[in-house]
Amino acid sequence: MVEKGKAIEDRKCPKSQTRKCVGCKPCNITTGFSGAGAFSDGKLSLSYEVGGDFPQLVGADMAQELIGYTDRIYLEFGADTRIEGVSEPLKVREIRKRAIHAGLKLVDCPIRHLGTEKAQHIYGAIERYLQEKGVEMLFDSHCSDLIMEEDVCKGVILSKSVNGTTQQLRYEAPHVVVAAGRRGADWLQTLCAKYEIAHKPGTVDIGVRVEVRNEIMEEVNKVLYESKLIGYPRPFKNKVRTFCQNPGGFVSQENYDNDLAVVNGHSYKDLKSDNTNLAILCSHNFTEPFNQPIAYAQKVGELTNMLGAGQIMVQRYGDILDGKRTWQKELAQSNVRPTLPDAVAGDITAAMPYRAMVNIINFIQAMDQVVPGFASTETLLYSPELKFYSNKVRMDENLVTNVKGLYCLGDSSGWTRGLMMASAMGVLMGRKLLEK
Ligand SMILES: Cc1cc2nc3c(=O)[nH]c(=O)nc-3n(C[C@H](O)[C@H](O)[C@H](O)COP(=O)(O)OP(=O)(O)OC[C@H]3O[C@@H](n4cnc5c(N)ncnc54)[C@H](O)[C@@H]3O)c2cc1C
């Protein structure tokens, strides 16, 4: 296993001390053993309907079976036995009724919540288990290329820093599995072009991270933990959805290797804030003459970063409707205090594409019918919230690509978008490789 980040016990984000992102390269939040999962909120979506298109590849029943099997592994390694979103069916009905009135769809999805601190503990136990079983793990090792001979993938080339100099190492293998995550989407795109790996251009989601007081979200937090709502607001009727809800959570910043700063959110199992945050995302696809969704979203992110002097920008919803920027001193006038202290007050609408902004405003108005108070003047919108999904690599139900010896897995394959679905796909990959 080759990993450009660190072992889980060495993954530390200096921001807890510095209070400000210092831009580690690579970022310890998203790289290292267990990838973006270790510092994630650890919300395991237990329905095949959430977390990506993997069920289209293997069938819904198979995907659900794999989720059940994978969930038992998480339980064996110490996950909480409690499942959120299933204990109050009558209240779920009431929420759904309001969603129907608002023209939104409520997706049922039981959730097992690991919590950020617990996720690190569980993934740490998995790391040790694998090492004890003889899995060799190379950390701080960046995979820079594939070894290709006559259209067959024979291994990988690694770049590793040894005593201050970068060494190139060749590793040969009969089966190479690329599982580089969302952060590896760019790199995989280059590989697809270079080695003619069959794929379809992926989508990108552009949106905002919304933060409100817990009082506003109290009911949905308690009944559902995560409200997965989907709408197609006028006039564009594009798909807009809620994503990654964090009751009592914290808004966070992630830095990409190309210096792009994007916003995210997470919540701890024990440490709680007064706020709930969630993402509102609009999907973007392109056809011709332009079909590079990642490049498009990157430009949106860069422009937003530029206006925020490299920091995440935050604006009050009411100010957006009034057509004015938010000033730092105005943030202190609200009930809701930003949980991302280094976010810069400004005007996110100066960088957000018109279509995405209109979609978000109209979706927030609809959400207000499901969650009264959601569209308040003081509701905070952070930007850029970008989700890059890789090119969707062409594969069959055996997870075989058109390049012999090469397999793709998880978010970088374009078929998954979440922890549980990526984990379940990993389990299937393991089973398939054992059959070889
Ligand atoms: C802050 C945050 C919170 C999240 N919260 C949730 C949540 O609550 N629930 C949920 O379902 N999902 C959540 N997600 C998404 C979830 O973490 C991902 O869907 C999941 O981790 C995907 O798994 P993966 O193995 O495909 O990729 P990753 O977990 O991203 O792992 C890919 C690994 O590959 C390594 N890598 C990349 N390129 C190279 C290279 N060239 N050479 C060597 N190594 C390389 C990276 O360092 C990384 O460790 C969250 C993500 C983030 C960032």
The ligand as an SDF file (V2000), in Angstrom:
LIG
                    3D

 53 58  0  0  0  0  0  0  0  0999 V2000
  -13.4630   16.9030    5.9260 C   0  0  0  0  0  0  0  0  0  0  0  0
  -14.1780   15.7440    5.2700 C   0  0  0  0  0  0  0  0  0  0  0  0
  -15.3180   15.2140    5.8880 C   0  0  0  0  0  0  0  0  0  0  0  0
  -15.9780   14.1350    5.3050 C   0  0  0  0  0  0  0  0  0  0  0  0
  -17.0400   13.5830    5.9820 N   0  0  0  0  0  0  0  0  0  0  0  0
  -17.6530   12.4920    5.4770 C   0  0  0  0  0  0  0  0  0  0  0  0
  -18.6920   11.8380    6.2060 C   0  0  0  0  0  0  0  0  0  0  0  0
  -19.0400   12.2140    7.3200 O   0  0  0  0  0  0  0  0  0  0  0  0
  -19.3090   10.7550    5.6320 N   0  0  0  0  0  0  0  0  0  0  0  0
  -18.9480   10.3000    4.3970 C   0  0  0  0  0  0  0  0  0  0  0  0
  -19.5430    9.3170    3.9460 O   0  0  0  0  0  0  0  0  0  0  0  0
  -17.9330   10.8600    3.7010 N   0  0  0  0  0  0  0  0  0  0  0  0
  -17.2780   11.9450    4.2120 C   0  0  0  0  0  0  0  0  0  0  0  0
  -16.2470   12.5260    3.5080 N   0  0  0  0  0  0  0  0  0  0  0  0
  -15.8610   11.9210    2.2300 C   0  0  0  0  0  0  0  0  0  0  0  0
  -15.0460   10.6660    2.4930 C   0  0  0  0  0  0  0  0  0  0  0  0
  -13.9870   10.9460    3.3790 O   0  0  0  0  0  0  0  0  0  0  0  0
  -14.5540   10.1070    1.1620 C   0  0  0  0  0  0  0  0  0  0  0  0
  -15.6760    9.8230    0.3610 O   0  0  0  0  0  0  0  0  0  0  0  0
  -13.7530    8.8100    1.3520 C   0  0  0  0  0  0  0  0  0  0  0  0
  -12.6730    9.0330    2.2250 O   0  0  0  0  0  0  0  0  0  0  0  0
  -13.2730    8.2800   -0.0050 C   0  0  0  0  0  0  0  0  0  0  0  0
  -12.3970    7.2320    0.2090 O   0  0  0  0  0  0  0  0  0  0  0  0
  -11.2460    6.8970   -0.8570 P   0  0  0  0  0  0  0  0  0  0  0  0
  -10.4860    5.7680   -0.2850 O   0  0  0  0  0  0  0  0  0  0  0  0
  -11.8350    6.7580   -2.1940 O   0  0  0  0  0  0  0  0  0  0  0  0
  -10.3300    8.1980   -0.9220 O   0  0  0  0  0  0  0  0  0  0  0  0
   -9.5130    8.9580    0.2210 P   0  0  0  0  0  0  0  0  0  0  0  0
  -10.0880    8.6750    1.5660 O   0  0  0  0  0  0  0  0  0  0  0  0
   -9.3950   10.3780   -0.2070 O   0  0  0  0  0  0  0  0  0  0  0  0
   -8.0790    8.2710    0.1680 O   0  0  0  0  0  0  0  0  0  0  0  0
   -7.2190    8.4500   -0.9170 C   0  0  0  0  0  0  0  0  0  0  0  0
   -5.7940    8.3530   -0.4170 C   0  0  0  0  0  0  0  0  0  0  0  0
   -4.9250    8.2970   -1.5380 O   0  0  0  0  0  0  0  0  0  0  0  0
   -3.7710    9.0670   -1.2490 C   0  0  0  0  0  0  0  0  0  0  0  0
   -3.2070    9.4970   -2.5310 N   0  0  0  0  0  0  0  0  0  0  0  0
   -3.7820   10.2990   -3.4580 C   0  0  0  0  0  0  0  0  0  0  0  0
   -2.9960   10.4300   -4.5290 N   0  0  0  0  0  0  0  0  0  0  0  0
   -1.8790    9.7160   -4.2680 C   0  0  0  0  0  0  0  0  0  0  0  0
   -0.6860    9.4690   -4.9940 C   0  0  0  0  0  0  0  0  0  0  0  0
   -0.5020    9.9670   -6.2200 N   0  0  0  0  0  0  0  0  0  0  0  0
    0.2720    8.6900   -4.4180 N   0  0  0  0  0  0  0  0  0  0  0  0
    0.0750    8.1560   -3.1740 C   0  0  0  0  0  0  0  0  0  0  0  0
   -1.0500    8.3600   -2.4400 N   0  0  0  0  0  0  0  0  0  0  0  0
   -2.0010    9.1160   -2.9810 C   0  0  0  0  0  0  0  0  0  0  0  0
   -4.2600   10.2250   -0.4160 C   0  0  0  0  0  0  0  0  0  0  0  0
   -3.2090   10.7320    0.3800 O   0  0  0  0  0  0  0  0  0  0  0  0
   -5.3500    9.5650    0.4210 C   0  0  0  0  0  0  0  0  0  0  0  0
   -4.8760    9.1080    1.6600 O   0  0  0  0  0  0  0  0  0  0  0  0
  -15.5510   13.5940    4.0670 C   0  0  0  0  0  0  0  0  0  0  0  0
  -14.4140   14.1350    3.4480 C   0  0  0  0  0  0  0  0  0  0  0  0
  -13.7300   15.1900    4.0230 C   0  0  0  0  0  0  0  0  0  0  0  0
  -12.5110   15.7510    3.3510 C   0  0  0  0  0  0  0  0  0  0  0  0
  1  2  1  0
  2  3  1  0
  2 52  2  0
  3  4  2  0
  4  5  1  0
  4 50  1  0
  5  6  2  0
  6  7  1  0
  6 13  1  0
  7  8  2  0
  7  9  1  0
  9 10  1  0
 10 11  2  0
 10 12  1  0
 12 13  2  0
 13 14  1  0
 14 15  1  0
 14 50  1  0
 15 16  1  0
 16 17  1  0
 16 18  1  0
 18 19  1  0
 18 20  1  0
 20 21  1  0
 20 22  1  0
 22 23  1  0
 23 24  1  0
 24 25  2  0
 24 26  1  0
 24 27  1  0
 27 28  1  0
 28 29  2  0
 28 30  1  0
 28 31  1  0
 31 32  1  0
 32 33  1  0
 33 34  1  0
 33 48  1  0
 34 35  1  0
 35 36  1  0
 35 46  1  0
 36 37  1  0
 36 45  1  0
 37 38  2  0
 38 39  1  0
 39 40  1  0
 39 45  2  0
 40 41  1  0
 40 42  2  0
 42 43  1  0
 43 44  2  0
 44 45  1  0
 46 47  1  0
 46 48  1  0
 48 49  1  0
 50 51  2  0
 51 52  1  0
 52 53  1  0
M  END
$$$$
